[in-house]
């Protein structure tokens, strides 16, 4: 899961506090903590501003694509990279001074927050005229919907699957979580764990629990439920049996991948982002859909393209967004990013017919994302879920008590 900013406080609370402080003039001296100086929003002069948080190796592919559009269209696009941890805060601060960019590339789970705060615009009429919404996989497209209207267009996506080391588990069938528990237990010995996942403190460490919880039929509003108990008892049981290392509580997803690559984990839960690296390392692997219990579900990680309320060039911004959605454009860009297509027509390209990649693509229609009610509080909910996982797996609390404490946090976040 992509980490989310602002996990220490409710993002709704931050929004109210930020906008309220601005109204009182308290933000006049505030400046973003990272990134270059803000470029002014376009003012109808044939230029566009584009804010994003793609750092590291993700910066160059996106900004190269935007430069290509500038050259082909004659519309100057000025990108601004803002560190991920500062991105939402910077947008909120910019909103108080009518300084938002023309286009903001946002975390899909934050789309509802920005729509409800009227920082981004309703593009429903544009989408209806465009007539291409039916090309999108249902998981990514659902994140653009708020109050029955469309506020964004999906950009790229990722899903989670079960990775299996063929040398360690050549014949294991893992269609259900019971299958996973048996397979993990069968191979766990001599320094090898059966299953690895990220359980580190914070949002990132909640993904495996949420996947197990959703598979048990859970509703993210009710962690303290039969599904929550089933999920925690399943994961805790694998730790107690030695099938899962308690080290998962300290691992980020990169660490999990290292365990899998080194052969010290027979299976892992992780996203498609690691496929090219593991293939280059020569790991003999296969990928299966996330196992089922009552439900078969994956987890969505995605970004959306939005037009902000301060855009001076909304028509030009929409032209750029639709250009970015062209299958021929995305099929050149996506492999550089190790990301998945959000459109079914893009996914018809031969490069997506690779059986391993196809597992991830096919899960886009069953990839879960928080709805518009829970999305603005998702960071708080996910952090509470990880806290329950931490307490139960470390043995500091029973699963029932851990879930009761997590539920109190969820109730407060959704109040």
Buried (B, 14 or more C-beta within 10 A) or exposed (E): BBBBBBBEEBBBEBBEBBBEBBEEEEBEEBEBEBBEEBBEBBEEEEBBBBBBBBEEEBBEBBBEBBEBBBEEBEBBBBBBBBBBBBBBBBBBBBBBEEBBBBBBBBBBBBBBBBBBBEBBBBBBEBBEEBEEBEBBBEBBBBBBBBEEBBBBBBBBBBBBBBBBBEEBBEEBEBEBBEBBBBBBBBBBEEEBBBBBBBBBBBBBBBBBBBBBBBBBBBEBBBBBBEBBBBBBBBBBBBBEEBBBBBBBBEBBBEBBBBBBBEBBBBBBBBBBBBBEEBEEEEBEBBBBBBBBBEBBBBBBBBBBBBBBBBBBBBEBBBBBBBBBBEBEBBBBBBBBBBBBBBBBBBBEBEEBEEEBBEBBBBBBEBBBBBBBEBBBBBBBBBBBBBBBBBBBBBEEBBBBBBBBBBBEBBBEBBE
